[in-house]
Amino acid sequence: MIRRLLNSSLIHLPLPLPPPPKPKPTTFSFPLQTFSHMGDTRRPSPTPIPSLQQSNRSELLRALESSIGSSFSSQPLIPNPNPLVIVISGPSGVGKDALITNLRNSRPSIHFVVTATTRPRRPSEIDGKDYLFVSKDEFLQMVDKDEFLEYALVYGDYKGVPKQQIRDFMAKGYDVVLRVDIQGAQTLRKVLGKSAVFVFLMAESEVDMVERLVDRNTETKESLLVRISTAKEEMKHVRNFDYVVVNAKGKLENAVKLLESIIDAEKAKAPKVRGAPANTLAIK
Ligand SMILES: Nc1ncnc2c1ncn2[C@@H]1O[C@H](COP(=O)(O)OP(=O)(O)OP(=O)(O)O)[C@@H](O)[C@H]1O
């Protein structure tokens, strides 16, 4: 079974894929000579600057270039930002899957990493799209082959983030979103540090969170109790995250919008602000 899985390529990618972002320019040019030659007697006398209103545009630009002492580059002043890794986590039942399903629709250019899991597939889920459903033996063989960036035993089932998918998509310039439980987020923080963006998703109140789990109708009484008591404990980890998104009852779209704003703001950060550029992540 595991051989079939590996031979048929571990990564079941959602197709068709949107076009990847445009590749970055390889050079970054900036007019460095600006005023450094002022007073240099060897410099040829600058072309007189014609009237700003009446002159022809290219004539004016040539005269300005000549006065400045360098030509104006049409390359972007700031190269395209590096691909971003966004880690979405939060207690059970807060709406992580629901949020990601909605984000998928609004941001088709993001790659959503398909987590491998040994838990049974829920009726609404599609193998290879929502999760990669594997047996326990298959999962453990993948562990032996060091195929996971992070994996954990969550409520009796294994879940793991396949490395190769992240490498492949980041190499093509895609931003990637990972969905992990709280222990997974802690491990990923150690592996990725500040080069990934960690988002903690929470419900507005405990009662909302419990109601969502009950209404989802996927748990036994026992597993419901474990999830609820774990969730209370997990709320303490919120301070280790970069952002908190509250998924208020009936307002999933607001949570999606906030997450999109976070992604946009992270992409717009000045290059020096973030730590190591995300696409230089050492995923071994
Ligand atoms: N804002 C919301 N208001 C009401 N119900 C919601 C909201 N967001 C999600 N839900 C519902 O809450 C239930 C739990 O959501 P979901 O399965 O996405 O949680 P999860 O965090 O992925 O849980 P788990 O970690 O256990 O897989 C689902 O039935 C989902 O449709």
The ligand as an SDF file (V2000), in Angstrom:
LIG
                    3D

 31 33  0  0  0  0  0  0  0  0999 V2000
  -17.6700   31.6410   12.1870 N   0  0  0  0  0  0  0  0  0  0  0  0
  -18.3280   30.4830   12.3310 C   0  0  0  0  0  0  0  0  0  0  0  0
  -19.5720   30.4850   12.8240 N   0  0  0  0  0  0  0  0  0  0  0  0
  -20.2600   29.3400   12.9810 C   0  0  0  0  0  0  0  0  0  0  0  0
  -19.7840   28.1130   12.6910 N   0  0  0  0  0  0  0  0  0  0  0  0
  -18.5330   28.0380   12.2070 C   0  0  0  0  0  0  0  0  0  0  0  0
  -17.7420   29.2090   12.0030 C   0  0  0  0  0  0  0  0  0  0  0  0
  -16.5380   28.8270   11.5160 N   0  0  0  0  0  0  0  0  0  0  0  0
  -16.5770   27.4830   11.4140 C   0  0  0  0  0  0  0  0  0  0  0  0
  -17.7570   27.0030   11.8170 N   0  0  0  0  0  0  0  0  0  0  0  0
  -18.2030   25.5870   11.9040 C   0  0  0  0  0  0  0  0  0  0  0  0
  -17.5860   25.0520   13.0780 O   0  0  0  0  0  0  0  0  0  0  0  0
  -17.2720   23.6810   12.8850 C   0  0  0  0  0  0  0  0  0  0  0  0
  -15.7920   23.4760   13.2050 C   0  0  0  0  0  0  0  0  0  0  0  0
  -15.0200   24.0870   12.1820 O   0  0  0  0  0  0  0  0  0  0  0  0
  -13.7430   23.3770   11.5440 P   0  0  0  0  0  0  0  0  0  0  0  0
  -14.0030   21.9200   11.3100 O   0  0  0  0  0  0  0  0  0  0  0  0
  -13.3100   24.2180   10.4160 O   0  0  0  0  0  0  0  0  0  0  0  0
  -12.7660   23.5230   12.8140 O   0  0  0  0  0  0  0  0  0  0  0  0
  -11.2390   23.0980   12.9570 P   0  0  0  0  0  0  0  0  0  0  0  0
  -10.5910   24.1820   13.7320 O   0  0  0  0  0  0  0  0  0  0  0  0
  -10.7010   22.7710   11.6220 O   0  0  0  0  0  0  0  0  0  0  0  0
  -11.4060   21.8000   13.8750 O   0  0  0  0  0  0  0  0  0  0  0  0
  -10.4110   20.5280   14.0390 P   0  0  0  0  0  0  0  0  0  0  0  0
   -9.1150   21.0550   14.4990 O   0  0  0  0  0  0  0  0  0  0  0  0
  -11.1240   19.7090   15.0800 O   0  0  0  0  0  0  0  0  0  0  0  0
  -10.3680   19.8390   12.7040 O   0  0  0  0  0  0  0  0  0  0  0  0
  -17.6140   23.3330   11.4490 C   0  0  0  0  0  0  0  0  0  0  0  0
  -18.8640   22.6930   11.4340 O   0  0  0  0  0  0  0  0  0  0  0  0
  -17.6830   24.7010   10.7680 C   0  0  0  0  0  0  0  0  0  0  0  0
  -18.5700   24.7070    9.6710 O   0  0  0  0  0  0  0  0  0  0  0  0
  1  2  1  0
  2  3  1  0
  2  7  2  0
  3  4  2  0
  4  5  1  0
  5  6  2  0
  6  7  1  0
  6 10  1  0
  7  8  1  0
  8  9  2  0
  9 10  1  0
 10 11  1  0
 11 12  1  0
 11 30  1  0
 12 13  1  0
 13 14  1  0
 13 28  1  0
 14 15  1  0
 15 16  1  0
 16 17  2  0
 16 18  1  0
 16 19  1  0
 19 20  1  0
 20 21  2  0
 20 22  1  0
 20 23  1  0
 23 24  1  0
 24 25  2  0
 24 26  1  0
 24 27  1  0
 28 29  1  0
 28 30  1  0
 30 31  1  0
M  END
$$$$
